[in-house]
């Protein structure tokens, strides 16, 4: 978790460095318009982290109890599909250019 927090903080810091020139263009809405890109990045990183933890736990469980590997794999696929569905929904919401008007 510590490494993930470092990557997330670095990514947000780099993204904010690119916001400064966009904000200097004179538009008051540049930060609002850029927030969708930050949100999409956070959603993607969160989904990747969640699916990685899911797969790790599933493979560890399958290696400990090979006789129930089929049911663990089915549950893992269903959970990964739910995570992906939420990710696509969140990316759709983040991709809206101007949701407030």
C-alpha atoms as one frame of an Amber mdcrd trajectory, in Angstrom:
protein
   0.000   0.000   0.000   2.897   2.325   0.697   4.206   2.000  -2.860   0.734
   2.632  -4.301   0.401   5.825  -2.260   3.769   7.046  -3.548   2.773   6.356
  -7.152  -0.603   8.078  -6.685   0.950  11.138  -5.047   3.613  11.411  -7.750
   1.015  11.066 -10.504  -1.173  13.779  -9.022   1.853  16.040  -8.513   2.957
  15.643 -12.132  -0.594  16.259 -13.343  -0.817  19.435 -11.300   2.437  20.674
 -12.833   0.731  20.550 -16.219  -2.338  22.369 -14.909  -0.385  25.545 -14.119
   0.256  26.489 -17.771  -3.356  25.674 -18.631  -4.579  27.840 -15.761  -2.353
  30.701 -16.924  -4.287  30.919 -20.185  -6.846  33.138 -18.468  -9.695  30.655
 -18.244 -11.259  30.216 -14.828 -12.631  26.831 -15.828  -9.371  25.095 -16.744
  -9.071  23.304 -13.407 -12.650  22.073 -13.638 -12.106  20.820 -17.179  -8.867
  19.093 -16.174 -10.435  17.379 -13.162 -11.967  14.719 -15.405  -8.497  13.601
 -16.482  -7.344  13.389 -12.863 -10.473  11.434 -11.966  -9.996   9.036 -14.880
  -6.404   8.408 -13.833  -7.376   7.734 -10.233 -10.199   5.413 -11.301  -7.876
   3.444 -13.553  -5.186   3.139 -10.882  -7.739   2.092  -8.280  -9.279  -0.545
 -10.537  -5.883  -1.953 -11.466  -4.897  -2.124  -7.809  -8.181  -3.805  -6.867
  -8.009  -6.422  -9.614  -4.375  -7.101  -8.754  -5.249  -7.720  -5.103  -8.201
  -9.888  -6.188  -6.050 -12.028  -8.469  -3.325 -12.354  -5.835  -5.767 -13.574
  -3.212  -7.509 -15.920  -5.651  -4.286 -17.549  -6.851  -3.073 -17.904  -3.290
  -6.355 -19.551  -2.323  -6.177 -21.890  -5.328  -2.657 -22.930  -4.443  -3.661
 -23.687  -0.852  -6.812 -25.619  -1.780  -6.611 -26.969  -5.328  -9.856 -28.919
  -4.924 -11.929 -25.692  -4.842  -9.955 -23.896  -7.562 -12.929 -23.917  -9.944
 -15.270 -22.112  -7.570 -12.554 -19.630  -6.581 -11.860 -18.897 -10.239 -15.558
 -18.353 -10.944 -15.891 -15.973  -8.001 -12.741 -14.142  -9.120 -14.068 -13.651
 -12.659 -17.409 -12.350 -11.367 -15.696  -9.929  -8.970 -13.303  -8.716 -11.686
 -16.253  -8.124 -14.029 -18.008  -6.056 -11.355 -14.862  -3.982 -10.814 -14.503
  -3.437 -14.572 -18.161  -2.433 -14.867 -17.780   0.167 -12.156 -14.557   1.377
 -13.767 -16.241   1.900 -17.134 -19.084   3.779 -15.465 -16.656   6.004 -13.548
 -14.602   6.666 -16.689 -17.790   7.653 -18.515 -18.631  10.114 -15.746 -15.073
  11.501 -15.780 -15.082  11.898 -19.561 -17.956  14.391 -19.542 -16.502  17.723
 -20.603 -18.838  19.985 -18.687 -21.320  18.139 -16.463 -22.547  21.339 -14.754
 -23.999  23.157 -17.684
